[in-house]
Amino acid sequence: MNIEIKKSQKPVKYEDALSFMEKRLIEIDQNKSNDLIWILEHNEIYTAGKAYKEDEIIDKSITIFKTNRGGKITYHGPGQLICYFVVDLKKRKKDIRKFISIIEKTIIETLKYYQINTFPDKDNIGVWYDDKTQIKKIAAIGVRVSKWIAYHGFSININNDLEKYSAIIPCGISDKGVTNLKNIKDQNYDGIKDMLVENFISNLKSLNV
């Protein structure tokens, strides 16, 4: 199956990204366009999924952009790698749980190349790292499915400002922390985008029918 790979060099406005994905979803449903994997970065923004609660906003002065994805509140900003997708599950196995596990596997495999061992959590969606003092989230996942087309995506913290998370209870989880790759291991992550895309495309093949 053909997948368009899109890589944006400049930060993309959250609203523009959302509109682009929703337009692509309609085109895919009408067999007018290919699936999409899109690597980008956002300027600073807090977004809330459909499951968020008001008491998860600690700093009431921040602006929250309410979105239709799954999950709760998270932060996006410079130094964070975003991978959005629009993937037609009608042409693959219609298995949302398997699709989420493919995303987790893609992130875990990619980080393992950089000698960083991470893991999923069956109770809390995302990818996690244990720094021996606390279990911390390194990657957040938020997916919505419409007409059996999965979209939105996931984010990996590379060298973003972790202080920004103190304004919220990230993903509604108060007993775990948040970290980034530079904190875990200060090394060059320049090749991570290409590797992530390669692993994602390879792992998606397990959904082929």
C-alpha positions in Angstrom: 0.0 0.0 0.0 1.3 3.4 -0.9 2.1 5.8 1.9 3.0 9.4 1.4 5.8 10.6 3.7 5.7 14.3 4.5 8.4 16.1 6.6 7.9 19.7 7.5 11.0 21.8 8.2 9.2 24.7 10.0 6.8 24.4 12.9 3.2 23.7 11.8 0.2 25.3 13.6 -1.8 22.7 15.4 -5.1 23.8 13.8 -3.5 23.6 10.3 -2.2 20.1 11.0 -5.7 19.0 12.2 -7.4 20.5 9.1 -4.9 18.8 6.8 -5.4 15.4 8.4 -9.2 15.7 8.4 -9.2 16.6 4.7 -6.8 13.7 3.9 -9.1 11.3 5.8 -12.0 12.3 3.6 -9.9 11.9 0.5 -8.7 8.4 1.6 -12.2 7.4 2.3 -13.2 8.3 -1.2 -10.1 6.5 -2.6 -8.7 9.8 -3.9 -5.5 9.9 -1.9 -2.8 7.7 -0.2 -2.2 7.1 3.5 0.0 9.6 5.2 2.9 9.7 7.7 3.8 13.3 8.6 6.9 14.3 10.7 6.7 17.8 12.1 7.0 20.1 15.2 4.5 22.4 16.8 5.0 25.7 18.5 4.0 25.7 22.1 0.4 24.5 22.7 -1.5 22.5 25.2 -4.1 20.1 23.7 -6.9 18.2 25.4 -8.4 14.9 24.2 -12.0 13.9 24.7 -11.3 12.2 28.1 -9.7 15.2 29.9 -11.0 16.7 33.1 -10.8 20.3 34.2 -8.9 19.4 37.4 -6.0 18.2 35.3 -5.2 21.8 34.5 -3.0 23.0 37.3 -2.2 26.5 35.9 -5.6 28.0 35.0 -3.9 30.8 33.0 -2.8 28.5 30.2 -4.9 28.2 27.0 -6.1 24.7 26.2 -7.0 23.6 22.6 -9.8 21.0 22.8 -9.4 18.4 20.1 -11.3 15.3 19.0 -8.5 12.8 19.6 -8.5 10.2 22.3 -6.6 10.8 25.6 -6.3 13.7 27.9 -4.1 16.8 28.2 -0.6 17.0 26.8 1.9 19.7 25.8 3.5 20.2 22.4 6.4 22.5 21.7 9.9 23.0 20.2 12.2 20.0 20.7 9.4 17.5 20.5 9.1 15.2 17.5 5.5 14.8 16.3 4.5 11.9 14.0 1.0 12.3 12.6 -0.6 9.7 10.3 -3.8 9.0 8.4 -3.9 5.2 7.9 -6.8 3.3 6.3 -7.5 0.2 8.4 -10.3 -0.9 6.0 -7.5 -2.0 3.7 -5.7 -3.7 6.6 -6.8 -5.7 9.7 -9.5 -3.7 11.5 -7.7 -4.0 14.9 -7.3 -0.8 16.9 -5.5 -2.5 19.7 -3.0 -4.0 17.3 -2.5 -0.7 15.6 -1.7 1.0 19.0 0.8 -1.8 19.8 2.5 -1.2 16.4 3.0 2.5 17.3 4.4 1.5 20.7 6.7 -1.1 19.1 7.9 1.5 16.5 8.9 4.0 19.2 10.5 1.3 21.4 12.6 -0.2 18.5 13.7 3.3 17.4 14.9 4.3 20.8 16.6 0.9 21.4 18.9 1.9 18.5 20.1 4.8 20.7 20.7 2.4 23.6 17.6 3.6 25.4 15.3 0.9 26.8 11.7 1.8 27.0 8.4 -0.1 27.5 4.6 0.1 27.1 2.2 0.0 30.0 -1.0 -1.9 29.6 -2.8 0.5 31.9 -1.4 3.8 30.6 -1.1 4.3 26.8 2.3 5.7 25.7 5.9 4.6 26.0 7.8 4.8 29.3 11.3 5.0 30.7 12.5 3.9 34.2 15.3 6.2 35.5 15.5 4.2 38.7 13.8 7.0 40.7 10.5 7.2 38.8 8.8 5.8 35.7 8.6 8.7 33.2 6.8 9.1 29.9 9.0 9.6 26.9 6.3 9.3 24.2 2.6 10.2 24.1 0.0 8.6 21.8 -3.3 10.0 20.8 -5.4 8.3 18.2 -8.9 8.8 16.7 -10.6 6.4 14.3 -13.3 7.5 11.9 -14.7 5.3 9.1 -12.0 2.8 10.1 -9.3 5.4 9.2 -6.9 6.0 12.1 -5.4 9.5 12.5 -3.7 12.0 14.8 -0.5 10.4 16.1 2.3 10.4 18.7 5.0 12.6 20.0 8.5 11.8 21.3 10.3 14.2 23.7 13.8 14.9 22.4 15.1 18.1 24.0 11.9 20.0 24.8 11.3 22.2 27.9 10.0 19.8 30.6 9.0 22.6 32.9 6.0 23.2 30.6 4.4 20.0 31.9 4.1 21.4 35.4 1.1 23.4 34.3 -0.9 20.2 33.7 -1.3 16.6 34.9 0.1 15.1 31.7 -2.3 12.6 30.2 -4.1 12.6 33.5 -1.4 10.5 35.2 -0.2 12.1 38.5 2.0 9.3 39.9 4.5 9.2 37.0 6.8 11.8 35.5 7.8 13.1 32.0 11.3 13.0 30.5 13.1 13.6 27.2 15.9 11.9 25.3 18.6 14.5 26.1 17.9 14.0 29.8 18.3 10.2 29.5 21.3 10.2 27.1 22.9 13.3 25.7 23.8 12.2 22.2 23.0 13.1 18.6 19.5 12.2 17.6 19.6 13.7 14.1 18.7 10.4 12.3 15.7 9.6 14.5 13.0 10.9 12.2 14.1 8.7 9.2 14.5 5.7 11.4 11.1 6.2 13.0 9.4 6.4 9.6 11.2 3.2 8.4 10.2 1.3 11.5 6.6 2.5 11.3 6.2 1.4 7.7 7.8 -1.9 8.4 5.6 -2.6 11.4 2.4 -1.6 9.6 3.0 -4.6 7.3 1.9 -6.9 10.2 -1.6 -5.4 9.7 -1.8 -6.4 6.0 -4.5 -8.9 5.1 
